[in-house]
Amino acid sequence: MRQMSLLKLFIAGIIVICISTLGSLVILTILGSLAVSFVEWLEANPLWRGALGLVGLVLIVVLYVAFSKWVLKKVL
């Protein structure tokens, strides 16, 4: 029974990642011109690039777990 719950949590997390990816692509499309200058700034500052990369990685993990549980509560 615990394996089924973990499987549902994993599938819900994948759904959330897909929705988040589509949302971020829409935001990048809207703010495309700003994104280019931001990426150029990141390339010039490797320390900030690393820090923002770590923050992004932590956010992905936290949001994956949080939204997976939220989706499971809504579905079940």
Protein Blocks (a to p, Z undefined) as FASTA:
>chain_A
ZZmmmmmmmmmmmmmmmmmmmmmmmmmmmmmmmmmmmmmmmmmmmmlmmmmmmmmmmmmm
mmmmmmmmmmmmmmZZ
